[in-house]
Amino acid sequence: MNSLAVLMKKEYSQVLNDFKVIWLPLVFIFLGTTQPIMTYYLPAILKTLGGAQGISIDPSMTEQTGGQVLAATLGSQFDQLGIMIIVIAMMGLIQSDKSSGMLAFILTRPVTVSSYIGGKLLSNYLLVSISVGIGYVASLLYIHFLFTGIELTLMITALFCYLLWILFCLSFTTMLSAVLNSQALIALIGIITLLICRMLVGLHPVLDVINPAGMSKHAMNLLITGSVGANFSINFFATILWVILTVMFTYHWIVKKKFQPK
């Protein structure tokens, strides 16, 4: 436990040095505020620019409920550019330690591989969760003034569902960071894989059950309809299982590559 706390402290120092604690929340604040502002003002902008060209404006765009707009924030902003930003921000979690020799040095100390991985995941997941949460709240503030209010229970439950999907994104990126030696390749594979997972949601019920991106869809359903989609419980435990599997693979990969002494 002491080594885990020390490693988490080291990670927080690195986060401060890289200014992630500043720019990552700012990115999600920008993403969170973009959707409600664009949804509310886009019809007026199009009408002004259309002029005599007769652009047709759907009046229902400004009549959306707050839950619909917040769900669109998750699906259109956080699940696209947001996921890309997370992967890029976290692609060097283990790769940078490998390339600098820091991983081998750390594991020569009285530190276990599980403590090393745990320190990486816990500290960075806390940072990403807070950043997503801040962007989520920023979106809510604009939605409250421009659209309708959202029930507090639904809002909080949807956020926790979405953060489970974010946990998988982080654990998967960490696994790639342990396996691959190129940050560009880590970012490319991570972004493509996670976006494909998100695109597959809704195509087939069986895929939705085992797809961790289904938690994002459940969060959106909760905000729009007030209830989660079908097979929520199975998808919930399947996502946790995926997280465990990626963490276990990362652990065994580091042990197999003998970064720590015998």
TIPAPA-610053 format. One record per residue (C-alpha): y, x, z; residue number from 1; residue in one letter. Coordinates in steps of 0.05 Angstrom, whole numbers, plus 5000, padded with zeros to 4 digits. Example, Ala and Ser with C-alpha at 12.3 -4.5 7.8 and 13.67 -1.06 7.14 Angstrom:
<recs>
{v: 4910, u: 5246, w: 5156, resi: 1, resn: A} .
{v: 4979, u: 5273, w: 5143, resi: 2, resn: S} .
</recs>
This chain:
<recs>
{v: 5000, u: 5000, w: 5000, resi: 1, resn: M} .
{v: 5047, u: 5057, w: 5016, resi: 2, resn: N} .
{v: 5035, u: 5090, w: 4949, resi: 3, resn: S} .
{v: 5048, u: 5023, w: 4914, resi: 4, resn: L} .
{v: 5115, u: 5017, w: 4949, resi: 5, resn: A} .
{v: 5134, u: 5088, w: 4930, resi: 6, resn: V} .
{v: 5115, u: 5076, w: 4857, resi: 7, resn: L} .
{v: 5154, u: 5011, w: 4855, resi: 8, resn: M} .
{v: 5214, u: 5047, w: 4883, resi: 9, resn: K} .
{v: 5206, u: 5100, w: 4828, resi: 10, resn: K} .
{v: 5204, u: 5045, w: 4776, resi: 11, resn: E} .
{v: 5267, u: 5013, w: 4803, resi: 12, resn: Y} .
{v: 5302, u: 5080, w: 4800, resi: 13, resn: S} .
{v: 5281, u: 5087, w: 4727, resi: 14, resn: Q} .
{v: 5305, u: 5016, w: 4713, resi: 15, resn: V} .
{v: 5373, u: 5033, w: 4742, resi: 16, resn: L} .
{v: 5377, u: 5098, w: 4702, resi: 17, resn: N} .
{v: 5360, u: 5061, w: 4637, resi: 18, resn: D} .
{v: 5411, u: 5005, w: 4654, resi: 19, resn: F} .
{v: 5357, u: 4953, w: 4643, resi: 20, resn: K} .
{v: 5380, u: 4917, w: 4705, resi: 21, resn: V} .
{v: 5446, u: 4905, w: 4668, resi: 22, resn: I} .
{v: 5431, u: 4895, w: 4595, resi: 23, resn: W} .
{v: 5366, u: 4855, w: 4601, resi: 24, resn: L} .
{v: 5397, u: 4798, w: 4641, resi: 25, resn: P} .
{v: 5458, u: 4799, w: 4595, resi: 26, resn: L} .
{v: 5412, u: 4790, w: 4534, resi: 27, resn: V} .
{v: 5378, u: 4730, w: 4565, resi: 28, resn: F} .
{v: 5445, u: 4700, w: 4586, resi: 29, resn: I} .
{v: 5467, u: 4705, w: 4514, resi: 30, resn: F} .
{v: 5402, u: 4674, w: 4489, resi: 31, resn: L} .
{v: 5405, u: 4620, w: 4542, resi: 32, resn: G} .
{v: 5476, u: 4598, w: 4525, resi: 33, resn: T} .
{v: 5468, u: 4603, w: 4449, resi: 34, resn: T} .
{v: 5421, u: 4543, w: 4442, resi: 35, resn: Q} .
{v: 5462, u: 4489, w: 4478, resi: 36, resn: P} .
{v: 5528, u: 4513, w: 4448, resi: 37, resn: I} .
{v: 5500, u: 4514, w: 4377, resi: 38, resn: M} .
{v: 5465, u: 4447, w: 4386, resi: 39, resn: T} .
{v: 5529, u: 4414, w: 4411, resi: 40, resn: Y} .
{v: 5580, u: 4445, w: 4363, resi: 41, resn: Y} .
{v: 5538, u: 4456, w: 4300, resi: 42, resn: L} .
{v: 5548, u: 4385, w: 4272, resi: 43, resn: P} .
{v: 5623, u: 4391, w: 4279, resi: 44, resn: A} .
{v: 5623, u: 4460, w: 4247, resi: 45, resn: I} .
{v: 5580, u: 4436, w: 4188, resi: 46, resn: L} .
{v: 5624, u: 4375, w: 4179, resi: 47, resn: K} .
{v: 5686, u: 4418, w: 4177, resi: 48, resn: T} .
{v: 5656, u: 4468, w: 4128, resi: 49, resn: L} .
{v: 5624, u: 4414, w: 4086, resi: 50, resn: G} .
{v: 5688, u: 4378, w: 4067, resi: 51, resn: G} .
{v: 5681, u: 4345, w: 3999, resi: 52, resn: A} .
{v: 5612, u: 4372, w: 3989, resi: 53, resn: Q} .
{v: 5586, u: 4315, w: 4031, resi: 54, resn: G} .
{v: 5541, u: 4352, w: 4079, resi: 55, resn: I} .
{v: 5500, u: 4300, w: 4117, resi: 56, resn: S} .
{v: 5503, u: 4307, w: 4193, resi: 57, resn: I} .
{v: 5449, u: 4278, w: 4237, resi: 58, resn: D} .
{v: 5487, u: 4245, w: 4295, resi: 59, resn: P} .
{v: 5425, u: 4249, w: 4338, resi: 60, resn: S} .
{v: 5435, u: 4325, w: 4345, resi: 61, resn: M} .
{v: 5489, u: 4315, w: 4397, resi: 62, resn: T} .
{v: 5451, u: 4258, w: 4430, resi: 63, resn: E} .
{v: 5393, u: 4301, w: 4452, resi: 64, resn: Q} .
{v: 5374, u: 4300, w: 4526, resi: 65, resn: T} .
{v: 5383, u: 4360, w: 4570, resi: 66, resn: G} .
{v: 5308, u: 4370, w: 4573, resi: 67, resn: G} .
{v: 5302, u: 4373, w: 4497, resi: 68, resn: Q} .
{v: 5357, u: 4425, w: 4492, resi: 69, resn: V} .
{v: 5327, u: 4468, w: 4548, resi: 70, resn: L} .
{v: 5259, u: 4463, w: 4515, resi: 71, resn: A} .
{v: 5291, u: 4486, w: 4450, resi: 72, resn: A} .
{v: 5321, u: 4545, w: 4488, resi: 73, resn: T} .
{v: 5251, u: 4567, w: 4509, resi: 74, resn: L} .
{v: 5220, u: 4555, w: 4441, resi: 75, resn: G} .
{v: 5275, u: 4578, w: 4394, resi: 76, resn: S} .
{v: 5309, u: 4633, w: 4435, resi: 77, resn: Q} .
{v: 5265, u: 4661, w: 4490, resi: 78, resn: F} .
{v: 5200, u: 4656, w: 4450, resi: 79, resn: D} .
{v: 5228, u: 4692, w: 4390, resi: 80, resn: Q} .
{v: 5283, u: 4743, w: 4401, resi: 81, resn: L} .
{v: 5270, u: 4742, w: 4476, resi: 82, resn: G} .
{v: 5197, u: 4764, w: 4467, resi: 83, resn: I} .
{v: 5219, u: 4819, w: 4419, resi: 84, resn: M} .
{v: 5269, u: 4845, w: 4470, resi: 85, resn: I} .
{v: 5217, u: 4845, w: 4526, resi: 86, resn: I} .
{v: 5167, u: 4884, w: 4484, resi: 87, resn: V} .
{v: 5219, u: 4935, w: 4463, resi: 88, resn: I} .
{v: 5245, u: 4943, w: 4534, resi: 89, resn: A} .
{v: 5174, u: 4953, w: 4562, resi: 90, resn: M} .
{v: 5139, u: 4991, w: 4506, resi: 91, resn: M} .
{v: 5147, u: 5058, w: 4541, resi: 92, resn: G} .
{v: 5121, u: 5037, w: 4610, resi: 93, resn: L} .
{v: 5060, u: 5082, w: 4607, resi: 94, resn: I} .
{v: 5069, u: 5117, w: 4540, resi: 95, resn: Q} .
{v: 5131, u: 5155, w: 4565, resi: 96, resn: S} .
{v: 5093, u: 5179, w: 4626, resi: 97, resn: D} .
{v: 5035, u: 5202, w: 4582, resi: 98, resn: K} .
{v: 5079, u: 5240, w: 4533, resi: 99, resn: S} .
{v: 5119, u: 5275, w: 4587, resi: 100, resn: S} .
{v: 5058, u: 5293, w: 4629, resi: 101, resn: G} .
{v: 5084, u: 5252, w: 4687, resi: 102, resn: M} .
{v: 5022, u: 5207, w: 4688, resi: 103, resn: L} .
{v: 4976, u: 5266, w: 4699, resi: 104, resn: A} .
{v: 5023, u: 5294, w: 4752, resi: 105, resn: F} .
{v: 5028, u: 5227, w: 4789, resi: 106, resn: I} .
{v: 4952, u: 5219, w: 4791, resi: 107, resn: L} .
{v: 4943, u: 5288, w: 4821, resi: 108, resn: T} .
{v: 4979, u: 5260, w: 4882, resi: 109, resn: R} .
{v: 4944, u: 5213, w: 4931, resi: 110, resn: P} .
{v: 4956, u: 5156, w: 4883, resi: 111, resn: V} .
{v: 4903, u: 5110, w: 4854, resi: 112, resn: T} .
{v: 4903, u: 5084, w: 4782, resi: 113, resn: V} .
{v: 4907, u: 5013, w: 4809, resi: 114, resn: S} .
{v: 4969, u: 5030, w: 4850, resi: 115, resn: S} .
{v: 5001, u: 5062, w: 4790, resi: 116, resn: Y} .
{v: 4989, u: 5002, w: 4745, resi: 117, resn: I} .
{v: 5007, u: 4953, w: 4800, resi: 118, resn: G} .
{v: 5073, u: 4989, w: 4813, resi: 119, resn: G} .
{v: 5090, u: 4986, w: 4739, resi: 120, resn: K} .
{v: 5072, u: 4913, w: 4730, resi: 121, resn: L} .
{v: 5101, u: 4885, w: 4794, resi: 122, resn: L} .
{v: 5168, u: 4920, w: 4790, resi: 123, resn: S} .
{v: 5180, u: 4906, w: 4716, resi: 124, resn: N} .
{v: 5154, u: 4835, w: 4720, resi: 125, resn: Y} .
{v: 5204, u: 4822, w: 4775, resi: 126, resn: L} .
{v: 5259, u: 4849, w: 4731, resi: 127, resn: L} .
{v: 5238, u: 4808, w: 4670, resi: 128, resn: V} .
{v: 5228, u: 4745, w: 4712, resi: 129, resn: S} .
{v: 5297, u: 4751, w: 4742, resi: 130, resn: I} .
{v: 5327, u: 4764, w: 4674, resi: 131, resn: S} .
{v: 5292, u: 4703, w: 4643, resi: 132, resn: V} .
{v: 5311, u: 4662, w: 4704, resi: 133, resn: G} .
{v: 5384, u: 4681, w: 4698, resi: 134, resn: I} .
{v: 5384, u: 4663, w: 4624, resi: 135, resn: G} .
{v: 5349, u: 4597, w: 4641, resi: 136, resn: Y} .
{v: 5402, u: 4579, w: 4693, resi: 137, resn: V} .
{v: 5458, u: 4599, w: 4645, resi: 138, resn: A} .
{v: 5429, u: 4551, w: 4594, resi: 139, resn: S} .
{v: 5424, u: 4497, w: 4647, resi: 140, resn: L} .
{v: 5498, u: 4504, w: 4664, resi: 141, resn: L} .
{v: 5520, u: 4491, w: 4593, resi: 142, resn: Y} .
{v: 5469, u: 4435, w: 4584, resi: 143, resn: I} .
{v: 5495, u: 4401, w: 4648, resi: 144, resn: H} .
{v: 5566, u: 4398, w: 4619, resi: 145, resn: F} .
{v: 5549, u: 4385, w: 4546, resi: 146, resn: L} .
{v: 5487, u: 4341, w: 4551, resi: 147, resn: F} .
{v: 5449, u: 4305, w: 4606, resi: 148, resn: T} .
{v: 5422, u: 4330, w: 4672, resi: 149, resn: G} .
{v: 5350, u: 4352, w: 4684, resi: 150, resn: I} .
{v: 5307, u: 4335, w: 4744, resi: 151, resn: E} .
{v: 5303, u: 4394, w: 4791, resi: 152, resn: L} .
{v: 5228, u: 4390, w: 4801, resi: 153, resn: T} .
{v: 5214, u: 4390, w: 4726, resi: 154, resn: L} .
{v: 5263, u: 4446, w: 4714, resi: 155, resn: M} .
{v: 5231, u: 4492, w: 4766, resi: 156, resn: I} .
{v: 5159, u: 4475, w: 4747, resi: 157, resn: T} .
{v: 5173, u: 4488, w: 4674, resi: 158, resn: A} .
{v: 5203, u: 4556, w: 4691, resi: 159, resn: L} .
{v: 5142, u: 4576, w: 4730, resi: 160, resn: F} .
{v: 5096, u: 4555, w: 4673, resi: 161, resn: C} .
{v: 5138, u: 4596, w: 4625, resi: 162, resn: Y} .
{v: 5138, u: 4657, w: 4670, resi: 163, resn: L} .
{v: 5062, u: 4658, w: 4668, resi: 164, resn: L} .
{v: 5066, u: 4666, w: 4592, resi: 165, resn: W} .
{v: 5117, u: 4722, w: 4604, resi: 166, resn: I} .
{v: 5068, u: 4755, w: 4652, resi: 167, resn: L} .
{v: 5016, u: 4758, w: 4597, resi: 168, resn: F} .
{v: 5068, u: 4787, w: 4549, resi: 169, resn: C} .
{v: 5083, u: 4842, w: 4599, resi: 170, resn: L} .
{v: 5010, u: 4858, w: 4615, resi: 171, resn: S} .
{v: 4993, u: 4860, w: 4541, resi: 172, resn: F} .
{v: 5051, u: 4906, w: 4526, resi: 173, resn: T} .
{v: 5030, u: 4951, w: 4584, resi: 174, resn: T} .
{v: 4960, u: 4955, w: 4556, resi: 175, resn: M} .
{v: 4986, u: 4976, w: 4488, resi: 176, resn: L} .
{v: 5031, u: 5027, w: 4522, resi: 177, resn: S} .
{v: 4969, u: 5057, w: 4555, resi: 178, resn: A} .
{v: 4927, u: 5058, w: 4492, resi: 179, resn: V} .
{v: 4977, u: 5079, w: 4438, resi: 180, resn: L} .
{v: 5019, u: 5141, w: 4433, resi: 181, resn: N} .
{v: 5075, u: 5116, w: 4389, resi: 182, resn: S} .
{v: 5128, u: 5070, w: 4417, resi: 183, resn: Q} .
{v: 5144, u: 5044, w: 4347, resi: 184, resn: A} .
{v: 5071, u: 5024, w: 4338, resi: 185, resn: L} .
{v: 5069, u: 4993, w: 4408, resi: 186, resn: I} .
{v: 5131, u: 4951, w: 4391, resi: 187, resn: A} .
{v: 5104, u: 4931, w: 4322, resi: 188, resn: L} .
{v: 5035, u: 4909, w: 4346, resi: 189, resn: I} .
{v: 5062, u: 4877, w: 4409, resi: 190, resn: G} .
{v: 5115, u: 4836, w: 4374, resi: 191, resn: I} .
{v: 5070, u: 4814, w: 4317, resi: 192, resn: I} .
{v: 5012, u: 4795, w: 4363, resi: 193, resn: T} .
{v: 5054, u: 4756, w: 4412, resi: 194, resn: L} .
{v: 5093, u: 4719, w: 4358, resi: 195, resn: L} .
{v: 5027, u: 4701, w: 4324, resi: 196, resn: I} .
{v: 5002, u: 4674, w: 4391, resi: 197, resn: C} .
{v: 5064, u: 4631, w: 4395, resi: 198, resn: R} .
{v: 5057, u: 4607, w: 4323, resi: 199, resn: M} .
{v: 4985, u: 4586, w: 4334, resi: 200, resn: L} .
{v: 5004, u: 4537, w: 4389, resi: 201, resn: V} .
{v: 4991, u: 4466, w: 4367, resi: 202, resn: G} .
{v: 4947, u: 4483, w: 4307, resi: 203, resn: L} .
{v: 4880, u: 4466, w: 4341, resi: 204, resn: H} .
{v: 4862, u: 4440, w: 4410, resi: 205, resn: P} .
{v: 4810, u: 4495, w: 4421, resi: 206, resn: V} .
{v: 4861, u: 4549, w: 4406, resi: 207, resn: L} .
{v: 4911, u: 4516, w: 4452, resi: 208, resn: D} .
{v: 4862, u: 4521, w: 4510, resi: 209, resn: V} .
{v: 4851, u: 4596, w: 4504, resi: 210, resn: I} .
{v: 4919, u: 4616, w: 4478, resi: 211, resn: N} .
{v: 4965, u: 4643, w: 4533, resi: 212, resn: P} .
{v: 5025, u: 4621, w: 4493, resi: 213, resn: A} .
{v: 5003, u: 4550, w: 4508, resi: 214, resn: G} .
{v: 5038, u: 4557, w: 4575, resi: 215, resn: M} .
{v: 5104, u: 4560, w: 4538, resi: 216, resn: S} .
{v: 5086, u: 4495, w: 4502, resi: 217, resn: K} .
{v: 5067, u: 4462, w: 4568, resi: 218, resn: H} .
{v: 5135, u: 4482, w: 4597, resi: 219, resn: A} .
{v: 5170, u: 4451, w: 4537, resi: 220, resn: M} .
{v: 5128, u: 4387, w: 4542, resi: 221, resn: N} .
{v: 5146, u: 4383, w: 4615, resi: 222, resn: L} .
{v: 5220, u: 4386, w: 4600, resi: 223, resn: L} .
{v: 5217, u: 4336, w: 4543, resi: 224, resn: I} .
{v: 5166, u: 4285, w: 4567, resi: 225, resn: T} .
{v: 5162, u: 4298, w: 4641, resi: 226, resn: G} .
{v: 5089, u: 4317, w: 4638, resi: 227, resn: S} .
{v: 5047, u: 4376, w: 4615, resi: 228, resn: V} .
{v: 5004, u: 4373, w: 4553, resi: 229, resn: G} .
{v: 4929, u: 4362, w: 4551, resi: 230, resn: A} .
{v: 4882, u: 4414, w: 4581, resi: 231, resn: N} .
{v: 4938, u: 4445, w: 4623, resi: 232, resn: F} .
{v: 4891, u: 4467, w: 4679, resi: 233, resn: S} .
{v: 4843, u: 4502, w: 4632, resi: 234, resn: I} .
{v: 4899, u: 4537, w: 4595, resi: 235, resn: N} .
{v: 4930, u: 4558, w: 4662, resi: 236, resn: F} .
{v: 4866, u: 4593, w: 4685, resi: 237, resn: F} .
{v: 4853, u: 4621, w: 4615, resi: 238, resn: A} .
{v: 4921, u: 4654, w: 4616, resi: 239, resn: T} .
{v: 4908, u: 4684, w: 4685, resi: 240, resn: I} .
{v: 4841, u: 4709, w: 4658, resi: 241, resn: L} .
{v: 4876, u: 4742, w: 4599, resi: 242, resn: W} .
{v: 4924, u: 4776, w: 4646, resi: 243, resn: V} .
{v: 4867, u: 4802, w: 4688, resi: 244, resn: I} .
{v: 4829, u: 4827, w: 4627, resi: 245, resn: L} .
{v: 4889, u: 4865, w: 4599, resi: 246, resn: T} .
{v: 4902, u: 4897, w: 4667, resi: 247, resn: V} .
{v: 4828, u: 4916, w: 4675, resi: 248, resn: M} .
{v: 4827, u: 4945, w: 4604, resi: 249, resn: F} .
{v: 4889, u: 4986, w: 4621, resi: 250, resn: T} .
{v: 4856, u: 5011, w: 4685, resi: 251, resn: Y} .
{v: 4791, u: 5032, w: 4652, resi: 252, resn: H} .
{v: 4828, u: 5064, w: 4593, resi: 253, resn: W} .
{v: 4867, u: 5109, w: 4640, resi: 254, resn: I} .
{v: 4805, u: 5126, w: 4680, resi: 255, resn: V} .
{v: 4765, u: 5140, w: 4617, resi: 256, resn: K} .
{v: 4818, u: 5186, w: 4588, resi: 257, resn: K} .
{v: 4815, u: 5225, w: 4653, resi: 258, resn: K} .
{v: 4889, u: 5229, w: 4666, resi: 259, resn: F} .
{v: 4870, u: 5236, w: 4739, resi: 260, resn: Q} .
{v: 4829, u: 5293, w: 4766, resi: 261, resn: P} .
{v: 4757, u: 5285, w: 4785, resi: 262, resn: K} .
</recs>
